[in-house]
Structures are given as C-alpha cells and as structure tokens.
Amino acid sequence: MSAGLTIYWFDESNTQMGQARLIEAIPAGEWIQYVIEGQTLESASQVEVYVGMGGSPPAGTELYVDDVVLEQLSGQLQVSAGSLLAAAPM
C-alpha cells in the first residue's frame, strides 16, 4: 500500500499551473512522517494540498493522518504530514 502528499498550484482562473508529488509505500501499523517541498510559482493565486492513500489497499483499510502543516520557506512551499498510519483490517 502507498500514501502520499500532492501540492497543486492554480492561477486566478483556476487553471492548474504545476504540482509537486511524493508517493511512497507505507507499512501497515507504523506511524511515519512525510515532507514534500515544491517551488512556489509566483503567478499562482491558489494552492491545494492532498493527502491520500494509493495503490490497491484491501477493503476496510484506513489511513489516519495527523499534524499536517503547510508553510512558506524562502520561495519553497513545504507540507509536512507529521503522522500517517495505515491500519489494515483485522
């Protein structure tokens, strides 16, 4: 199973201008931390952040997310998801 973070940048007319993505395999039952950085686009007026599960998880699998932080750092946009936990069904 995999989980990831994606940042999407949009202009004033809601046209997507770019994205940054991090997707990695996550072991069931372990808390892990993801950090993704993407170059801020000067002409972007909006940003959307997605945290999600990918692949083909078994039915009933849940993803818990905690401590998601979005911050601007010297022209970079950084998103940290402090904890991701994949819980496989019992």
N, C-alpha and C positions, 0 to 999 in steps of 0.2 A: 504494500500500500504506500501511497505517496501523499504528501501535503505540500502546500506552497503558498507563497505570497506573490501578488502581482500588483504593480502600480501602473495606472493608466493616466496619461495626460491628455487634456482636451482643450480646444480653443473656445472662444466665446460662442461659436455656433454649434458647440457640442460635437465637433469633429475630432476623432481620436488622432493625436499627433505622435504618440510614442508610448512605449511601455518598457518596464523592467520586470523580469520574472525570475523567481527562484523556486524550483520544484525538486524535492529530494525524498528518498524513501525514508519512512519512519517506522521504527519497530513498535509493535503493539505493547501497550502498557508502560511506556517510558516517556517522561517529560523531556522535551528537547527545546532548544532555542534557535530561531531563525532570525537573521538580519539581512535585509536587502537594501542596497543603495542604488539610486539612479540619478543621472544628471538631470537637474531641473531645467525644463525648457522655458526660456524667457518669455515666449509668447503664449504660454499656457495660462489659462484663466481658471482651470478646474483640475482637480486630481481625484481619482477614485482608487481605493485600496481594497483588494480582495484577499481573503484568507480562506483556503478551502482544501478539500481532500480530492485526490485524483486517482487514476488507475481504476481497478475494479474491486473495491472492497466488498467483503462478504455482506450479505443482508444483515442489517442490525448494527453494523459498525458505526461508532460515533467518534467525532473529533471534538475535543474540548480545547478551547483557545482562551488564553489569559494574558493580560498585560500587553496589549497591542499599543505601540507608541509610534506616532508619526512626527518627525521633526526635520527642520531645515538646517543643514550644516554646510556653510560655505559653498553654496551652489549645488549641493547634493541634497536629495530628499532621502531620508533614511526611515525605514519601517522596521521595527523590532516586534516580533511576537515572542514575548517572554516565555511562554509555555505552550506547547502543542502536545496533546496526549491522544493517541488513537486507542480506543477501547474496543477490542474485538468482542463479539457476542459470546456468551457463555453457553 
